[in-house]
Amino acid sequence: MKKNRVKICMGTACYVMGSTQLLRLEEEIGPDLCDLVEVEGVRCLGYCEDASRGRPPFVTVDDECIADATVETVLEALRRRRAAEDAGGAS
């Protein structure tokens, strides 16, 4: 199984809006996902320049952009992607 890549934006707007809290995501990932997820903080994803994308903090799970991200919304996205992959599709 391929790993899902989670990128947490650490740019100024995202940092001010709480992206540091998202770094605890690794602590919150349960045993069902821990070997299937790679989490990294990145300098800036650049999504805050486009208001149509929503509000910071931003996270990407593979190619999916999550605006106003929380640990819970990122975990939901990961579980949704894993379920789709387990079912034989792609999300």
Backbone as CSV, one residue per row, in Angstrom:
resi,resn,N_x,N_y,N_z,CA_x,CA_y,CA_z,C_x,C_y,C_z
1,MET,0.834,-1.191,0.000,0.000,0.000,0.000,0.871,1.245,0.000
2,LYS,0.458,2.210,-0.777,1.229,3.453,-0.795,0.883,4.296,0.428
3,LYS,1.866,5.072,0.854,1.647,5.964,1.984,0.947,7.229,1.511
4,ASN,0.087,7.755,2.368,-0.513,9.062,2.123,0.446,10.105,2.666
5,ARG,0.647,11.154,1.883,1.551,12.236,2.279,0.760,13.423,2.784
6,VAL,1.028,13.829,4.010,0.378,14.982,4.618,1.411,16.098,4.719
7,LYS,1.087,17.249,4.114,1.960,18.413,4.201,1.225,19.502,4.969
8,ILE,1.846,19.962,6.043,1.277,21.008,6.881,2.000,22.309,6.560
9,CYS,1.241,23.309,6.115,1.836,24.594,5.771,2.287,25.303,7.043
10,MET,3.531,25.766,7.035,4.082,26.490,8.172,4.382,27.941,7.792
11,GLY,3.795,28.415,6.691,3.947,29.812,6.294,3.334,30.724,7.348
12,THR,3.601,32.010,7.240,3.197,32.962,8.279,1.704,32.926,8.581
13,ALA,0.857,33.021,7.560,-0.596,33.043,7.797,-1.065,31.748,8.458
14,CYS,-0.585,30.631,7.982,-0.988,29.346,8.558,-0.455,29.180,9.976
15,TYR,0.774,29.627,10.189,1.374,29.544,11.518,0.546,30.353,12.522
16,VAL,0.201,31.581,12.141,-0.579,32.453,13.022,-1.965,31.853,13.283
17,MET,-2.504,31.155,12.304,-3.846,30.579,12.433,-3.847,29.179,13.051
18,GLY,-2.684,28.698,13.496,-2.665,27.468,14.284,-2.050,26.233,13.672
19,SER,-1.262,26.379,12.632,-0.698,25.175,12.022,0.219,24.404,12.961
20,THR,0.790,25.076,13.952,1.653,24.353,14.893,0.861,23.290,15.655
21,GLN,-0.427,23.550,15.887,-1.271,22.553,16.547,-1.426,21.302,15.687
22,LEU,-1.341,21.481,14.367,-1.489,20.357,13.459,-0.297,19.412,13.502
23,LEU,0.827,19.885,13.991,1.997,19.022,14.084,1.777,17.879,15.072
24,ARG,0.821,18.025,15.956,0.514,16.917,16.876,-0.279,15.809,16.185
25,LEU,-0.549,16.010,14.912,-1.253,14.999,14.123,-0.568,13.636,14.237
26,GLU,0.754,13.642,14.203,1.487,12.379,14.298,1.182,11.645,15.595
27,GLU,0.950,12.383,16.667,0.615,11.776,17.951,-0.807,11.233,17.960
28,GLU,-1.674,11.818,17.140,-3.095,11.461,17.130,-3.439,10.342,16.143
29,ILE,-2.526,10.057,15.227,-2.796,9.009,14.238,-2.833,7.672,14.953
30,GLY,-3.922,6.969,14.768,-4.091,5.682,15.435,-3.285,4.589,14.763
31,PRO,-3.287,3.413,15.372,-2.516,2.297,14.829,-2.984,1.874,13.436
32,ASP,-4.226,2.187,13.102,-4.742,1.827,11.784,-4.097,2.640,10.662
33,LEU,-3.520,3.800,10.995,-2.943,4.675,9.975,-1.445,4.935,10.131
34,CYS,-0.872,4.661,11.291,0.486,5.140,11.580,1.530,4.692,10.563
35,ASP,1.445,3.498,10.034,2.429,3.029,9.055,2.079,3.443,7.628
36,LEU,0.921,4.077,7.458,0.440,4.408,6.119,0.467,5.897,5.823
37,VAL,1.007,6.679,6.751,0.964,8.133,6.611,2.347,8.722,6.865
38,GLU,2.705,9.682,6.029,3.944,10.441,6.202,3.554,11.901,6.402
39,VAL,3.953,12.476,7.529,3.578,13.854,7.873,4.823,14.732,7.847
40,GLU,4.696,15.902,7.212,5.813,16.841,7.206,5.310,18.278,7.226
41,GLY,6.058,19.136,7.882,5.799,20.571,7.841,6.548,21.140,6.643
42,VAL,5.904,22.023,5.899,6.542,22.631,4.727,6.537,24.144,4.876
43,ARG,7.469,24.784,4.218,7.652,26.230,4.356,6.391,27.011,4.025
44,CYS,5.784,26.782,2.877,4.540,27.454,2.503,3.925,26.719,1.325
45,LEU,2.623,26.484,1.395,1.914,25.853,0.279,1.386,26.886,-0.705
46,GLY,1.317,28.143,-0.296,0.886,29.222,-1.183,-0.613,29.345,-1.381
47,TYR,-1.409,28.577,-0.663,-2.859,28.599,-0.863,-3.526,29.852,-0.312
48,CYS,-2.917,30.521,0.633,-3.545,31.708,1.223,-3.611,32.866,0.232
49,GLU,-2.870,32.770,-0.867,-2.908,33.819,-1.897,-4.195,33.780,-2.713
50,ASP,-4.942,32.688,-2.621,-6.174,32.508,-3.384,-7.338,32.345,-2.399
51,ALA,-8.098,33.419,-2.192,-9.189,33.409,-1.201,-10.247,32.358,-1.505
52,SER,-10.357,31.918,-2.742,-11.368,30.909,-3.080,-11.041,29.547,-2.469
53,ARG,-9.822,29.368,-2.017,-9.425,28.096,-1.403,-9.852,27.997,0.058
54,GLY,-10.265,29.099,0.658,-10.678,29.072,2.055,-9.667,29.772,2.941
55,ARG,-9.733,29.438,4.231,-8.895,30.110,5.234,-7.785,29.202,5.739
56,PRO,-6.678,29.814,6.166,-5.610,29.020,6.770,-6.037,28.506,8.143
57,PRO,-5.392,27.511,8.661,-4.225,26.844,8.118,-4.599,25.826,7.038
58,PHE,-3.659,25.627,6.112,-3.853,24.702,5.006,-2.996,23.455,5.188
59,VAL,-3.563,22.346,4.755,-2.877,21.055,4.770,-3.208,20.378,3.455
60,THR,-2.266,19.632,2.912,-2.608,18.772,1.787,-2.458,17.324,2.219
61,VAL,-3.409,16.524,1.780,-3.328,15.076,1.928,-3.239,14.564,0.501
62,ASP,-2.047,14.156,0.124,-1.726,13.845,-1.263,-2.053,15.072,-2.112
63,ASP,-3.071,15.027,-2.940,-3.393,16.166,-3.804,-4.622,16.947,-3.331
64,GLU,-5.174,16.588,-2.188,-6.373,17.250,-1.658,-5.982,18.377,-0.706
65,CYS,-6.474,19.573,-0.979,-6.212,20.729,-0.121,-7.312,20.811,0.938
66,ILE,-6.903,20.933,2.195,-7.846,21.091,3.297,-7.625,22.478,3.887
67,ALA,-8.652,23.306,3.803,-8.591,24.663,4.360,-9.125,24.641,5.783
68,ASP,-8.723,25.624,6.581,-9.174,25.736,7.966,-8.987,24.390,8.668
69,ALA,-7.832,23.800,8.417,-7.562,22.432,8.852,-7.454,22.310,10.364
70,THR,-7.950,21.191,10.853,-7.791,20.791,12.248,-7.282,19.351,12.234
71,VAL,-6.806,18.897,13.358,-6.360,17.506,13.445,-7.506,16.589,13.035
72,GLU,-8.710,16.895,13.488,-9.866,16.053,13.198,-10.192,16.018,11.703
73,THR,-10.160,17.176,11.024,-10.509,17.178,9.596,-9.446,16.462,8.773
74,VAL,-8.194,16.550,9.188,-7.134,15.842,8.468,-7.276,14.334,8.678
75,LEU,-7.555,13.915,9.908,-7.772,12.488,10.164,-8.958,11.951,9.373
76,GLU,-10.033,12.736,9.285,-11.196,12.322,8.482,-10.801,12.126,7.024
77,ALA,-10.029,13.062,6.477,-9.591,12.959,5.087,-8.714,11.719,4.877
78,LEU,-7.831,11.457,5.825,-6.976,10.272,5.723,-7.796,8.988,5.749
79,ARG,-8.737,8.915,6.666,-9.564,7.701,6.763,-10.431,7.513,5.515
80,ARG,-10.937,8.611,4.980,-11.737,8.550,3.748,-10.879,8.026,2.590
81,ARG,-9.638,8.521,2.475,-8.755,8.080,1.407,-8.382,6.609,1.571
82,ARG,-8.100,6.205,2.801,-7.728,4.799,3.044,-8.907,3.888,2.710
83,ALA,-10.125,4.292,3.084,-11.308,3.478,2.790,-11.503,3.346,1.290
84,ALA,-11.303,4.432,0.561,-11.451,4.397,-0.901,-10.397,3.490,-1.523
85,GLU,-9.173,3.559,-1.010,-8.116,2.698,-1.534,-8.379,1.237,-1.196
86,ASP,-8.868,0.981,0.012,-9.199,-0.385,0.403,-10.322,-0.962,-0.443
87,ALA,-11.235,-0.089,-0.882,-12.360,-0.518,-1.712,-11.941,-0.680,-3.182
88,GLY,-10.688,-0.299,-3.484,-10.194,-0.487,-4.843,-10.276,0.740,-5.717
89,GLY,-10.748,1.865,-5.161,-10.843,3.094,-5.934,-9.813,4.081,-5.467
90,ALA,-9.868,5.249,-6.025,-8.988,6.345,-5.599,-9.856,7.536,-5.266
91,SER,-9.445,8.277,-4.247,-10.197,9.461,-3.848,-9.416,10.700,-4.115
